[in-house]
Amino acid sequence: MDVRLTGAEALALRMTSLLLRPHPTARPDDVAGVVEWFGAMQAQDVASGMWSLGVRLPGRTLADVQAALERREALRTWPMRGTVHLVPARDARWMLAVTGVRTLAGAAARQAVLGLTEAEADRAADVLGAALAGGGRLTRAQCLATLAAAGIDTAGQRGYHLLWYASQRGVTCIAPHVGTEQTFALLDEWAPDPHRPERDEALGILALRYFRSHGPTTRQDFAGWTGLTATDVKRGIAVAGDALATVEVDGTPALVDAALLDAPRQQVDDLHVLPGFDEYLLGFKDRALMLDPAHKQAVIPGGNGVFQSTVVHAGRVVGTWKRTLTKTRATVAVHPLTPFDPGLRVRVEAALDGYAHFVGLPLRHSW
C-alpha cells in the first residue's frame, strides 16, 4: 500500500490513535478499554497515570478511575524498560515474560552494585509472596519492614530493587494506593485468570496495540517502547498482518492502524492539557512531530527524564503547566512556549476546568 502523509496528516492520525480525537472504529469508554487499547500506559508517576486515563474518559473523576483500578480493570507493574506501566490485568504475566525478561536479565549487574546476590533477591520475593498470600495487601513501608524482619537488608536502593525484582519475577504487582501510600499484592491473586498467548501471538498483540494506539510511527519507536530486539519487532509486525498498514511520513516509512487510512483529513485544532508522563510524548523516541526542539529543555529540563505537563494545541506542544493541590483547591500555573491569543487562553482555561472536575477541586489559574 503506497500512502504518503504530510507531517500534519500524520499528526492528526497520531492524535486519533492516542484517543485524543474521536477514533473512527474504537471508542473505549472505561479504564479497561483504554488500557487495553494502548497495551501499556506509562505510569511511574501515579497522578500522571490517573490523568492520562481521565483525559481520555471525559466526565470521569479521579474517584471513578480509582474505583476501576480497585475492580482490577488494570494494574501497575514493570513490564518493560524497567518502568512502571498500567497494563490490562490479564496480560500482565505474559507481558513480563515477553518484554520484561530482557530487563530482568540485567538484574545481576545491578545487584552486584547493591551488594546483593540473586539468591537474596529470590528469597526476598519469596518472603513477600508468603506475606501477601491469602488476599494480603501491604504498603511499600510494610513490605520493607517485612523484609527487614526476615533479616534482609533494605537500606539505600536495595529496598526499591527488591520490590522491583519481586514484581519483575511476576510474584507481586502494584495495587492501587491506600491514601497516599503505594501498595503491593500478589499478581496471581490480583489477576487470577491470566491470558497465556504463545510467544508469536504475544508479539503480534504488542505490535497491533502499539501501532494502533501510537501510529503512524516507526519500527524503531516500537523497539524503543517495548525494549524488544529487532528480530522480535519484525516478527510482531508480521503476525499483526493486515491490521496494520505501511505509510510514508515525510519520506520515512511508518506503520499505522489500517482503519485510520479512511479517516477524514480535516485540519486539527484540538486543545489538551496532558500530564507529564503521558504516552503522547513518552511513547516515542522521535518526538519531532509533536515537540519543537527549541522547547525540549522546557518540557524535559536537564534531559533527566522528568517530563513537565504539557499544553497541546493542534498536536503541538505550546506550553507547560504545573499544578499544586491542597485539600480545598487546585492551583495551576501555565507557562506558554508560544504566544497565546485571548481565544487560545480561554480554551486552555476550559481544558483545565476539565482537570479540576477530574480531581474534584475548585480551580485557580496562575499565568
Secondary structure per residue as TSV (DSSP state, phi and psi in degrees):
chain	resnum	aa	ss	phi	psi
A	1	M	-	360.0	124.7
A	2	D	-	-108.2	91.1
A	3	V	-	-119.8	124.7
A	4	R	E	-109.2	130.6
A	5	L	E	-117.9	140.6
A	6	T	-	-75.7	167.3
A	7	G	H	-58.6	-39.4
A	8	A	H	-65.6	-40.9
A	9	E	H	-66.1	-41.6
A	10	A	H	-63.2	-39.3
A	11	L	H	-65.7	-39.4
A	12	A	H	-61.7	-43.2
A	13	L	H	-67.2	-37.3
A	14	R	H	-64.9	-42.9
A	15	M	H	-61.2	-37.0
A	16	T	H	-68.1	-42.8
A	17	S	H	-58.0	-40.7
A	18	L	T	-82.0	10.5
A	19	L	T	63.1	26.1
A	20	L	S	-94.9	-5.8
A	21	R	S	-133.8	162.1
A	22	P	-	-61.3	133.1
A	23	H	-	-94.6	139.9
A	24	P	S	-68.9	-21.5
A	25	T	S	-124.4	-16.5
A	26	A	-	-133.7	130.3
A	27	R	-	-135.9	73.0
A	28	P	-	-54.3	132.4
A	29	D	-	-120.8	18.0
A	30	D	S	-150.4	170.5
A	31	V	H	-59.6	-44.5
A	32	A	H	-58.2	-43.5
A	33	G	H	-67.0	-41.2
A	34	V	H	-65.4	-46.8
A	35	V	H	-65.1	-40.7
A	36	E	H	-65.1	-37.4
A	37	W	H	-56.8	-45.7
A	38	F	H	-77.4	-29.3
A	39	G	S	87.7	-44.7
A	40	A	-	-160.8	141.5
A	41	M	E	-127.3	123.6
A	42	Q	E	-58.9	133.2
A	43	A	-	-152.8	38.3
A	44	Q	S	-67.3	-28.7
A	45	D	S	-99.3	111.5
A	46	V	H	-63.4	-37.8
A	47	A	H	-64.1	-40.2
A	48	S	H	-63.9	-42.7
A	49	G	H	-61.3	-39.0
A	50	M	H	-65.6	-42.1
A	51	W	H	-74.1	-28.8
A	52	S	H	-58.5	-35.8
A	53	L	H	-75.4	-45.6
A	54	G	H	-60.5	-40.0
A	55	V	T	-67.6	-21.4
A	56	R	T	-98.0	-0.4
A	57	L	S	-129.4	69.9
A	58	P	T	-53.9	137.3
A	59	G	T	92.5	-19.6
A	60	R	-	-76.4	158.6
A	61	T	-	-113.9	167.6
A	62	L	H	-57.3	-40.2
A	63	A	H	-61.5	-37.5
A	64	D	H	-63.0	-45.2
A	65	V	H	-65.9	-43.6
A	66	Q	H	-61.6	-39.3
A	67	A	H	-64.6	-38.8
A	68	A	H	-63.6	-39.0
A	69	L	H	-70.0	-34.6
A	70	E	H	-65.2	-29.0
A	71	R	T	-79.8	-0.4
A	72	R	T	68.4	33.5
A	73	E	S	-67.2	-22.8
A	74	A	S	-159.6	165.4
A	75	L	E	-143.3	167.5
A	76	R	E	-108.1	136.8
A	77	T	E	-159.6	-171.2
A	78	W	E	-108.4	74.9
A	79	P	E	-77.7	-25.3
A	80	M	E	-160.1	151.5
A	81	R	T	59.8	16.7
A	82	G	T	65.5	22.3
A	83	T	E	-119.4	142.7
A	84	V	E	-71.4	131.2
A	85	H	E	-132.8	154.7
A	86	L	E	-82.1	131.6
A	87	V	E	-136.6	157.1
A	88	P	-	-59.5	134.8
A	89	A	G	-57.0	-42.4
A	90	R	G	-69.3	-16.8
A	91	D	G	-99.1	-6.1
A	92	A	H	-58.8	-44.0
A	93	R	H	-67.9	-45.4
A	94	W	H	-71.0	-28.8
A	95	M	H	-66.9	-40.5
A	96	L	I	-60.2	-38.5
A	97	A	I	-70.7	-35.7
A	98	V	I	-90.2	-44.3
A	99	T	I	-104.6	-28.2
A	100	G	I	-78.3	-19.3
A	101	V	H	-63.0	-33.8
A	102	R	H	-69.1	-37.7
A	103	T	H	-67.0	-41.9
A	104	L	H	-63.2	-30.9
A	105	A	H	-63.8	-24.2
A	106	G	T	-90.6	3.6
A	107	A	H	-64.3	-33.3
A	108	A	H	-61.1	-39.3
A	109	A	H	-65.2	-41.9
A	110	R	H	-66.6	-39.7
A	111	Q	H	-62.6	-37.3
A	112	A	H	-63.1	-40.1
A	113	V	H	-62.9	-37.4
A	114	L	H	-85.4	-4.4
A	115	G	T	76.5	28.6
A	116	L	-	-108.9	154.4
A	117	T	-	-108.2	161.6
A	118	E	H	-61.0	-36.1
A	119	A	H	-63.2	-39.3
A	120	E	H	-66.9	-40.2
A	121	A	H	-65.0	-41.6
A	122	D	H	-65.2	-38.6
A	123	R	H	-64.0	-40.2
A	124	A	H	-61.4	-41.8
A	125	A	H	-62.4	-40.8
A	126	D	H	-65.2	-41.0
A	127	V	H	-61.6	-44.9
A	128	L	H	-65.6	-40.0
A	129	G	H	-59.4	-43.6
A	130	A	H	-66.6	-40.0
A	131	A	H	-67.3	-29.5
A	132	L	H	-94.1	-9.2
A	133	A	T	-60.2	144.9
A	134	G	T	84.4	28.6
A	135	G	T	88.0	12.8
A	136	G	-	-66.9	157.5
A	137	R	-	-149.7	121.1
A	138	L	E	-121.7	144.3
A	139	T	E	-71.7	167.9
A	140	R	H	-57.1	-45.2
A	141	A	H	-62.5	-39.7
A	142	Q	H	-67.6	-37.0
A	143	C	H	-61.3	-45.6
A	144	L	H	-65.8	-37.5
A	145	A	H	-66.4	-37.0
A	146	T	H	-63.8	-42.1
A	147	L	H	-65.8	-42.9
A	148	A	H	-61.7	-40.1
A	149	A	H	-64.3	-24.8
A	150	A	T	-88.8	7.6
A	151	G	T	83.4	19.9
A	152	I	-	-103.3	122.3
A	153	D	-	-72.4	123.8
A	154	T	-	-115.3	16.8
A	155	A	T	-64.9	154.6
A	156	G	T	61.0	-132.5
A	157	Q	T	-87.9	0.2
A	158	R	H	-63.2	-42.1
A	159	G	H	-60.9	-47.6
A	160	Y	H	-60.0	-44.0
A	161	H	H	-61.4	-41.5
A	162	L	H	-67.2	-37.1
A	163	L	H	-65.4	-43.8
A	164	W	H	-60.1	-45.8
A	165	Y	H	-62.4	-41.1
A	166	A	H	-63.6	-38.9
A	167	S	H	-73.7	-39.1
A	168	Q	H	-62.8	-33.1
A	169	R	T	-77.4	-6.8
A	170	G	T	84.4	15.5
A	171	V	S	-81.0	-48.6
A	172	T	E	-118.8	172.3
A	173	C	E	-145.5	167.5
A	174	I	E	-87.8	117.2
A	175	A	E	-87.7	168.1
A	176	P	E	-58.9	153.7
A	177	H	E	-59.9	148.4
A	178	V	E	-109.7	107.7
A	179	G	T	66.2	-120.2
A	180	T	T	-104.0	7.5
A	181	E	E	-102.9	132.3
A	182	Q	E	-65.8	142.1
A	183	T	E	-127.6	160.1
A	184	F	E	-127.3	149.4
A	185	A	E	-141.6	170.6
A	186	L	E	-75.0	131.4
A	187	L	H	-61.4	-41.1
A	188	D	H	-61.6	-31.6
A	189	E	H	-86.5	-31.5
A	190	W	H	-77.4	-28.6
A	191	A	S	-133.9	76.0
A	192	P	S	-76.0	-9.2
A	193	D	S	-125.8	68.4
A	194	P	-	-71.1	146.0
A	195	H	-	-75.8	138.3
A	196	R	-	-129.7	70.5
A	197	P	-	-72.5	153.7
A	198	E	-	-65.0	162.2
A	199	R	H	-58.5	-45.1
A	200	D	H	-61.7	-43.2
A	201	E	H	-61.5	-41.0
A	202	A	H	-62.5	-42.7
A	203	L	H	-62.8	-38.6
A	204	G	H	-65.7	-39.1
A	205	I	H	-62.4	-45.2
A	206	L	H	-60.1	-45.7
A	207	A	H	-63.9	-46.2
A	208	L	H	-60.6	-47.3
A	209	R	H	-67.5	-38.5
A	210	Y	H	-66.8	-50.5
A	211	F	H	-72.7	-31.7
A	212	R	H	-71.5	-26.6
A	213	S	H	-100.5	-5.1
A	214	H	H	-131.9	-17.4
A	215	G	-	-68.7	163.9
A	216	P	S	-75.6	131.7
A	217	T	B	-156.5	-178.5
A	218	T	-	-101.7	166.4
A	219	R	H	-61.0	-36.0
A	220	Q	H	-63.8	-38.1
A	221	D	H	-66.8	-38.4
A	222	F	H	-62.8	-43.5
A	223	A	H	-63.3	-41.4
A	224	G	H	-66.6	-36.2
A	225	W	H	-69.8	-42.9
A	226	T	H	-91.6	-26.0
A	227	G	-	77.6	12.9
A	228	L	-	-76.2	158.8
A	229	T	-	-72.6	162.5
A	230	A	H	-60.0	-35.6
A	231	T	H	-64.6	-44.6
A	232	D	H	-67.9	-36.3
A	233	V	H	-61.1	-47.6
A	234	K	H	-61.3	-42.1
A	235	R	H	-66.7	-42.9
A	236	G	H	-61.0	-41.8
A	237	I	H	-65.4	-39.9
A	238	A	H	-63.1	-41.5
A	239	V	H	-67.1	-36.9
A	240	A	H	-62.8	-29.1
A	241	G	G	62.4	-136.5
A	242	D	G	-72.2	-6.2
A	243	A	G	-67.6	-19.6
A	244	L	E	-112.5	149.0
A	245	A	E	-124.0	147.0
A	246	T	E	-93.6	131.7
A	247	V	E	-131.4	174.6
A	248	E	E	-122.7	124.9
A	249	V	E	-114.0	109.0
A	250	D	T	48.6	43.3
A	251	G	T	87.3	-1.9
A	252	T	E	-108.8	127.0
A	253	P	E	-62.9	139.2
A	254	A	E	-147.2	164.8
A	255	L	E	-119.5	148.8
A	256	V	E	-150.4	154.7
A	257	D	E	-54.8	121.1
A	258	A	G	-57.5	-30.9
A	259	A	G	-63.8	-23.9
A	260	L	G	-77.7	-13.6
A	261	L	G	-64.4	-23.7
A	262	D	G	-94.9	4.5
A	263	A	S	-69.7	146.5
A	264	P	-	-58.7	148.1
A	265	R	-	-100.2	34.0
A	266	Q	-	-67.2	157.9
A	267	Q	-	-63.3	141.0
A	268	V	-	-92.5	130.5
A	269	D	-	-139.4	24.4
A	270	D	-	-68.6	154.7
A	271	L	E	-129.6	125.4
A	272	H	E	-137.4	146.1
A	273	V	E	-110.6	109.5
A	274	L	E	-107.0	152.5
A	275	P	-	-70.3	166.0
A	276	G	T	-64.4	-44.3
A	277	F	T	-98.2	63.4
A	278	D	-	-108.5	149.3
A	279	E	H	-59.0	-19.6
A	280	Y	H	-57.9	-35.5
A	281	L	H	-109.3	-39.0
A	282	L	H	-75.5	-15.1
A	283	G	T	-80.0	6.9
A	284	F	-	-139.1	149.0
A	285	K	S	-85.3	-37.8
A	286	D	-	-99.8	112.1
A	287	R	-	-109.5	19.2
A	288	A	T	-61.6	-32.5
A	289	L	T	-64.1	-33.5
A	290	M	T	-103.3	-23.9
A	291	L	-	-132.0	121.0
A	292	D	-	-65.8	129.4
A	293	P	G	-52.8	-29.6
A	294	A	G	-66.7	-18.7
A	295	H	G	-103.0	0.9
A	296	K	H	-59.8	-42.1
A	297	Q	H	-62.8	-35.9
A	298	A	H	-70.4	-31.2
A	299	V	H	-87.8	-36.1
A	300	I	S	-126.1	75.8
A	301	P	G	-58.6	126.4
A	302	G	G	75.4	-1.2
A	303	G	G	61.4	30.9
A	304	N	S	-94.7	9.9
A	305	G	S	86.3	0.4
A	306	V	-	-97.9	111.6
A	307	F	-	-93.7	137.2
A	308	Q	-	-79.3	153.5
A	309	S	E	-64.2	145.3
A	310	T	E	-122.6	150.1
A	311	V	E	-99.6	122.8
A	312	V	E	-116.9	120.2
A	313	H	E	-123.1	127.5
A	314	A	T	53.7	35.1
A	315	G	T	85.9	-9.3
A	316	R	E	-108.7	144.3
A	317	V	E	-73.0	119.9
A	318	V	E	-117.9	-4.2
A	319	G	E	-171.6	171.5
A	320	T	E	-124.0	163.0
A	321	W	E	-146.5	148.8
A	322	K	E	-128.0	139.8
A	323	R	E	-118.0	144.4
A	324	T	E	-122.7	121.3
A	325	L	E	-107.8	133.2
A	326	T	-	-119.8	-176.2
A	327	K	S	-68.5	-19.8
A	328	T	S	-119.4	-8.1
A	329	R	-	-158.6	150.8
A	330	A	E	-111.2	121.9
A	331	T	E	-110.1	126.5
A	332	V	E	-120.9	128.0
A	333	A	E	-106.3	123.9
A	334	V	E	-104.2	136.4
A	335	H	E	-124.8	97.7
A	336	P	E	-63.3	141.5
A	337	L	S	-103.6	-15.7
A	338	T	S	-133.0	163.1
A	339	P	-	-62.5	134.7
A	340	F	-	-104.4	117.5
A	341	D	-	-79.0	169.4
A	342	P	H	-56.8	-37.8
A	343	G	H	-65.0	-41.1
A	344	L	H	-67.7	-38.3
A	345	R	H	-61.5	-41.0
A	346	V	H	-61.6	-40.6
A	347	R	H	-68.1	-37.8
A	348	V	H	-62.4	-44.1
A	349	E	H	-65.2	-35.5
A	350	A	H	-65.7	-40.2
A	351	A	H	-64.7	-38.5
A	352	L	H	-68.9	-29.0
A	353	D	H	-60.2	-36.5
A	354	G	H	-63.0	-39.1
A	355	Y	H	-65.3	-42.2
A	356	A	H	-62.1	-40.2
A	357	H	H	-61.1	-39.6
A	358	F	H	-61.4	-44.9
A	359	V	H	-86.4	-6.6
A	360	G	T	72.3	35.5
A	361	L	-	-134.2	147.2
A	362	P	-	-65.3	151.2
A	363	L	E	-112.0	139.7
A	364	R	E	-124.6	126.4
A	365	H	E	-88.1	149.6
A	366	S	E	-138.1	117.2
A	367	W	-	-109.5	360.0
